[in-house]
Amino acid sequence: MAAGVLALFGVVLAACGSGSGSRDDDGGSASVVVSAPWARTSPAGATSGAAYLTLSAAQGDALTGASVDPSVAAAVQIHVTTMAGHDGTGHGTSSGSASATTTGAMTMKPVDRIELPKGKPVTLAPGGYHLMVDELARPLQRGTSITLTLHLAVAGDLSVEVPVRDNAP
Protein backbone atom coordinates (compact mmCIF):
# COMPACT_ATOMS: atom_id res chain seq x y z
CA MET A 1 0.00 0.00 0.00
CA ALA A 2 2.86 2.40 0.83
CA ALA A 3 4.31 1.89 -2.66
CA GLY A 4 0.93 2.77 -4.19
CA VAL A 5 0.66 5.95 -2.12
CA LEU A 6 4.20 6.97 -3.12
CA ALA A 7 3.45 6.32 -6.80
CA LEU A 8 0.27 8.41 -6.58
CA PHE A 9 2.18 11.20 -4.80
CA GLY A 10 4.76 11.17 -7.63
CA VAL A 11 2.03 11.53 -10.27
CA VAL A 12 0.37 14.40 -8.37
CA LEU A 13 3.73 16.14 -7.82
CA ALA A 14 4.62 15.85 -11.51
CA ALA A 15 1.25 17.31 -12.50
CA CYS A 16 1.83 20.34 -10.26
CA GLY A 17 5.20 21.28 -11.79
CA SER A 18 5.80 24.60 -13.52
CA GLY A 19 6.39 22.91 -16.84
CA SER A 20 5.07 19.89 -18.61
CA GLY A 21 6.54 16.81 -20.16
CA SER A 22 5.64 13.92 -22.35
CA ARG A 23 6.71 10.37 -22.97
CA ASP A 24 8.81 9.36 -25.92
CA ASP A 25 8.00 6.33 -28.10
CA ASP A 26 10.17 4.07 -25.94
CA GLY A 27 8.16 4.97 -22.82
CA GLY A 28 11.09 6.91 -21.34
CA SER A 29 10.78 10.33 -19.80
CA ALA A 30 11.18 13.19 -22.24
CA SER A 31 10.20 15.95 -19.85
CA VAL A 32 11.17 19.58 -20.18
CA VAL A 33 10.50 21.97 -17.32
CA VAL A 34 9.74 25.62 -18.05
CA SER A 35 10.32 28.22 -15.35
CA ALA A 36 10.06 32.02 -15.03
CA PRO A 37 8.29 32.70 -18.35
CA TRP A 38 7.55 36.33 -19.17
CA ALA A 39 7.07 38.65 -22.13
CA ARG A 40 8.06 42.30 -22.12
CA THR A 41 5.36 44.96 -22.55
CA SER A 42 5.51 46.62 -25.93
CA PRO A 43 4.85 50.25 -26.80
CA ALA A 44 1.72 51.32 -28.70
CA GLY A 45 2.12 50.61 -32.39
CA ALA A 46 4.80 47.95 -31.86
CA THR A 47 4.69 45.10 -34.36
CA SER A 48 6.88 42.68 -32.41
CA GLY A 49 7.61 41.65 -28.87
CA ALA A 50 9.91 39.30 -26.98
CA ALA A 51 9.33 36.42 -24.60
CA TYR A 52 11.81 34.87 -22.17
CA LEU A 53 11.97 31.74 -20.02
CA THR A 54 14.24 29.05 -18.63
CA LEU A 55 14.15 25.49 -19.97
CA SER A 56 15.53 22.39 -18.25
CA ALA A 57 15.54 19.01 -20.00
CA ALA A 58 15.88 15.91 -17.84
CA GLN A 59 17.24 13.82 -20.71
CA GLY A 60 18.46 16.52 -23.10
CA ASP A 61 16.38 18.01 -25.90
CA ALA A 62 16.32 21.00 -28.25
CA LEU A 63 13.95 23.93 -28.68
CA THR A 64 13.25 23.90 -32.42
CA GLY A 65 10.60 26.60 -32.64
CA ALA A 66 7.51 28.13 -31.11
CA SER A 67 4.08 29.32 -32.16
CA VAL A 68 1.24 31.44 -30.84
CA ASP A 69 -2.45 31.76 -31.60
CA PRO A 70 -2.90 33.84 -34.79
CA SER A 71 -5.16 36.25 -32.86
CA VAL A 72 -2.04 37.27 -30.88
CA ALA A 73 0.64 37.38 -33.59
CA ALA A 74 1.52 35.96 -36.99
CA ALA A 75 4.68 34.11 -35.99
CA VAL A 76 7.27 33.34 -33.32
CA GLN A 77 10.96 32.89 -34.06
CA ILE A 78 13.93 31.91 -31.93
CA HIS A 79 16.42 34.79 -32.00
CA VAL A 80 19.76 35.59 -30.44
CA THR A 81 21.10 39.05 -29.70
CA THR A 82 24.86 39.41 -29.90
CA MET A 83 27.43 42.15 -29.77
CA ALA A 84 29.27 42.57 -33.06
CA GLY A 85 32.67 40.96 -32.69
CA HIS A 86 31.28 38.37 -30.24
CA ASP A 87 29.78 34.93 -30.86
CA GLY A 88 26.80 35.15 -28.47
CA THR A 89 28.56 33.23 -25.71
CA GLY A 90 30.47 36.22 -24.38
CA HIS A 91 33.61 35.29 -26.32
CA GLY A 92 35.16 37.26 -29.15
CA THR A 93 34.99 35.82 -32.63
CA SER A 94 38.18 34.55 -34.20
CA SER A 95 37.47 35.16 -37.88
CA GLY A 96 40.23 37.73 -38.16
CA SER A 97 38.43 39.33 -41.09
CA ALA A 98 37.31 42.93 -41.14
CA SER A 99 33.62 43.56 -40.61
CA ALA A 100 31.39 46.37 -41.76
CA THR A 101 29.70 46.21 -38.33
CA THR A 102 31.33 48.16 -35.54
CA THR A 103 32.51 46.02 -32.65
CA GLY A 104 30.12 46.55 -29.76
CA ALA A 105 27.01 47.13 -31.89
CA MET A 106 24.09 44.85 -30.99
CA THR A 107 22.72 42.61 -33.71
CA MET A 108 19.83 40.17 -33.66
CA LYS A 109 19.37 37.13 -35.87
CA PRO A 110 17.11 34.07 -36.05
CA VAL A 111 18.47 30.65 -35.08
CA ASP A 112 17.07 27.23 -35.98
CA ARG A 113 17.32 25.65 -32.53
CA ILE A 114 18.65 25.91 -29.01
CA GLU A 115 20.24 22.78 -27.57
CA LEU A 116 19.04 21.83 -24.08
CA PRO A 117 21.80 19.75 -22.48
CA LYS A 118 20.73 17.03 -20.06
CA GLY A 119 20.06 18.53 -16.62
CA LYS A 120 21.52 21.98 -17.46
CA PRO A 121 19.07 24.92 -17.43
CA VAL A 122 19.12 27.17 -20.50
CA THR A 123 17.82 30.70 -19.95
CA LEU A 124 16.35 32.86 -22.68
CA ALA A 125 16.85 36.44 -21.44
CA PRO A 126 17.21 40.01 -22.69
CA GLY A 127 20.51 40.46 -24.51
CA GLY A 128 20.75 36.77 -25.51
CA TYR A 129 18.42 34.07 -26.78
CA HIS A 130 14.73 35.00 -26.83
CA LEU A 131 11.47 34.25 -28.60
CA MET A 132 10.58 37.04 -31.02
CA VAL A 133 6.81 37.37 -31.37
CA ASP A 134 6.28 38.95 -34.81
CA GLU A 135 3.41 40.85 -36.39
CA LEU A 136 1.50 41.43 -33.17
CA ALA A 137 -2.25 41.89 -33.52
CA ARG A 138 -1.97 44.45 -30.68
CA PRO A 139 0.84 45.51 -28.35
CA LEU A 140 1.64 43.26 -25.39
CA GLN A 141 0.14 44.90 -22.29
CA ARG A 142 1.18 44.48 -18.66
CA GLY A 143 -1.17 42.28 -16.68
CA THR A 144 -2.21 40.15 -19.67
CA SER A 145 -0.68 36.88 -20.82
CA ILE A 146 -0.10 34.97 -24.03
CA THR A 147 0.08 31.22 -24.56
CA LEU A 148 3.14 30.07 -26.48
CA THR A 149 3.50 26.56 -27.84
CA LEU A 150 7.13 25.46 -27.64
CA HIS A 151 8.25 22.90 -30.22
CA LEU A 152 10.78 20.48 -28.73
CA ALA A 153 12.72 17.86 -30.69
CA VAL A 154 12.15 15.04 -28.16
CA ALA A 155 9.33 16.12 -25.83
CA GLY A 156 7.06 17.40 -28.61
CA ASP A 157 4.85 20.46 -28.19
CA LEU A 158 4.51 22.15 -24.82
CA SER A 159 2.07 25.01 -24.09
CA VAL A 160 3.25 27.71 -21.71
CA GLU A 161 1.25 30.59 -20.23
CA VAL A 162 3.49 33.67 -20.45
CA PRO A 163 2.59 36.73 -18.33
CA VAL A 164 3.35 40.15 -19.82
CA ARG A 165 5.49 42.30 -17.50
CA ASP A 166 7.52 45.49 -17.61
CA ASN A 167 10.62 43.72 -16.24
CA ALA A 168 11.95 40.25 -15.51
CA PRO A 169 10.35 38.46 -12.55
QUIWODA-V343331 format. One record per pair of residues at least 4 apart in sequence whose ideal C-beta (glycine too) atoms are under 7 Angstrom apart, sorted by the first residue. I is the first residue (numbers start at 1). J is the second residue. D is the distance in whole Angstrom. If there is no record, write none. Layout:
BEGIN
((I/J/D) (I/J/D))
END
This chain:
BEGIN
((1/5/6) (2/6/6) (3/7/6) (4/8/6) (5/9/6) (6/10/6) (7/11/7) (8/12/6) (9/13/6) (10/14/6) (11/15/6) (12/16/7) (17/33/6) (18/33/6) (18/34/6) (18/35/5) (19/32/6) (19/33/4) (19/34/4) (19/35/7) (20/158/5) (21/29/7) (21/30/6) (21/31/3) (21/32/6) (21/155/6) (22/30/6) (22/155/5) (22/156/5) (23/27/6) (23/29/7) (23/30/6) (24/28/5) (24/30/4) (24/154/6) (28/59/7) (29/58/6) (29/59/6) (30/59/6) (30/61/7) (30/154/5) (30/155/4) (31/58/5) (31/155/6) (32/55/6) (32/56/7) (32/57/5) (32/61/6) (32/116/7) (32/152/6) (32/155/5) (32/158/6) (33/56/5) (34/53/5) (34/55/6) (34/158/7) (34/160/5) (35/53/7) (35/54/5) (36/53/6) (36/54/5) (36/169/5) (37/51/7) (37/53/4) (37/160/5) (37/162/4) (38/52/6) (38/162/6) (38/163/6) (38/165/5) (38/168/6) (38/169/6) (39/49/6) (39/50/7) (39/51/4) (39/140/5) (39/146/6) (39/162/5) (39/164/5) (40/49/6) (40/50/5) (41/140/6) (41/141/6) (41/142/5) (41/164/6) (41/165/7) (41/166/5) (42/46/4) (42/49/4) (42/136/7) (42/139/4) (42/140/5) (43/139/6) (44/139/6) (46/136/6) (46/139/5) (47/135/6) (47/136/6) (48/132/6) (48/133/6) (48/134/5) (48/136/6) (49/133/5) (49/136/6) (49/140/4) (50/130/5) (50/131/7) (50/132/6) (50/133/7) (51/130/7) (51/131/4) (51/133/6) (51/148/6) (51/162/5) (52/124/5) (52/125/5) (52/126/7) (52/130/6) (53/124/6) (53/160/7) (54/121/5) (54/122/7) (54/123/5) (55/63/6) (55/116/5) (55/121/7) (55/122/5) (56/121/5) (57/61/4) (57/116/4) (57/118/6) (58/119/7) (59/118/6) (60/116/6) (60/117/6) (60/118/4) (61/116/5) (61/152/5) (61/153/6) (61/154/4) (61/155/6) (62/113/5) (62/114/7) (62/115/5) (62/116/6) (62/152/7) (62/153/4) (63/78/6) (63/113/6) (63/114/4) (63/116/6) (63/150/6) (63/152/6) (64/113/5) (64/151/5) (64/152/7) (64/153/5) (65/78/7) (65/151/4) (66/76/4) (66/78/7) (66/131/5) (66/148/5) (66/149/6) (66/150/5) (66/151/6) (67/76/6) (67/149/5) (68/72/5) (68/73/5) (68/76/5) (68/133/6) (68/146/6) (68/148/6) (69/147/7) (70/74/7) (71/137/6) (72/137/6) (72/146/5) (73/133/5) (73/134/6) (73/135/6) (73/136/5) (73/137/6) (74/134/6) (74/135/3) (75/134/5) (75/135/6) (76/131/5) (76/132/7) (76/133/5) (76/148/6) (77/110/5) (77/132/5) (77/134/6) (78/110/7) (78/111/5) (78/114/6) (78/129/7) (78/131/6) (79/108/5) (79/109/7) (79/110/6) (79/111/7) (79/130/6) (79/132/4) (80/88/5) (80/109/6) (80/111/5) (80/128/6) (80/129/5) (81/106/6) (81/108/5) (81/127/6) (81/128/6) (82/86/6) (82/87/7) (82/88/4) (82/107/6) (83/104/6) (83/106/6) (84/99/7) (84/101/4) (84/102/6) (84/103/5) (84/104/6) (84/105/4) (84/107/6) (85/92/6) (85/93/6) (85/103/4) (85/104/7) (86/90/7) (86/91/7) (86/92/6) (86/93/6) (87/91/6) (87/93/5) (101/105/5) (101/107/7) (114/122/6) (114/129/6) (116/122/5) (124/128/7) (124/129/4) (124/130/5) (124/131/7) (131/148/7) (136/140/7) (140/164/5) (141/164/6) (142/164/6) (142/165/6) (142/166/6) (143/164/7) (144/164/5) (145/161/5) (145/162/6) (145/163/5) (145/164/6) (146/162/5) (146/164/7) (147/159/6) (147/161/6) (148/160/5) (148/162/5) (149/157/5) (149/159/5) (150/157/7) (150/158/5) (150/160/6) (151/157/6) (152/156/6) (152/158/6) (165/169/7))
END
